[in-house]
Amino acid sequence: MDLELQGALAALCHPLGLGLVGLCIGSFLNVVVHRLPRQMERQWWSEVGHQLGDEDSYRQVLAADPPAEQATLSWRLLKALEALPPMGLSRPRSRCPHCSHTIRAHENIPVLSWLLLRGRCSACQASIGLRYPLVEVGCGLLFALIGWRFDAQPVALLWCGFAATLLAASLIDWDTTLLPDSLTLPLLWAGLVAAALGWNLPLEQALWGVVIGYMSLWSVYWFFKLATGKEGMGGGDFKLLAALGAWLGPTMLLPVILGASVLGAIVGLAMKAGGALREGRYVPFGPFLAGAGLVVMLAGSERVLRWMGWA
């Protein structure tokens, strides 16, 4: 490898370099967390509209003719969706939700712009949530810690992708109780590919991590549902733990589940005692699984095994 390229890569993988990259990635994650659930909702409503217009399916399932107004409702719904402006992760440009002011480049510098604007829109002076800079700082700190944990080696870039995906999935799950397949499944496959290329675990361990991770929560889900008639968690949690198994291996799954369960119970009880958790609502499990996975990654398997008394 060219010496200049080696020097650039070493600077990038240094904790300071990764921390600066993390600030920028955190800014992008704010967009992902805001837009990805809305993209999913648009897709679901589009499927509803097409299903409403499928008269043959209606007759097959309900053994009756569809109401006369159903075709009109389907047409109106699909037309309304078509009239919406396109939404991707890069387009349209970010806007103030209060006055639709387009966020200019100098207003979108991670953390710094929020501080200079004093947490307010430059056009309408509406407050900009504190979570935006907190996500940027949190992502920057995570990336810097990963650079330190992996001694500024190129493999740190791989784990930065792991951490960024977990951070985005956690925030979406916290906001919506949804864990998008578009995040959990690529994370799972990336872990398997990394293992196959020899960048992380042996492939056999990664595969068993996926199987045990998925089946463990799947079994808990069905045991709870058969015992109570209620659903205690969603399928996204199974996929997330399977993805963690692909990256961390099967021996780290129990510490992840225990850590996530304890922290989730503490937060849930605190929220209920403080009145922040309404009756019938629940605290999503995904953020705690992701948080426990990040702790295990940063601590390393040997240290975690010592914590558990297994080594």
Secondary structure, DSSP 8 states (H G I E B T S, - for coil): --HHHHHHHHHHHSHHHHHHHHHHHHHHHHHHHHHHHHHHHHHHHHHHHHHHT-HHHHHHHHSS---HHHHHHHHHHHHHHHHS----SSSS--B-TTT--B--GGG-STTHHHHHTTTB-TTT--B--THHHHHHHHHHHHHHHHHHHTTT-THHHHHHHHHHHHHHHHHHHHHHS---HHHHHHHHHHHHHHHHTTSSS-HHHHHHHHHHHHHHHHHHHHHHHHHHSS--S-HHHHHHHHHHHHHH-GGGHHHHHHHHHHHHHHHHHHHHHTT-S-TT----SHHHHHHHHHHHHHH-HHHHHHHHT--
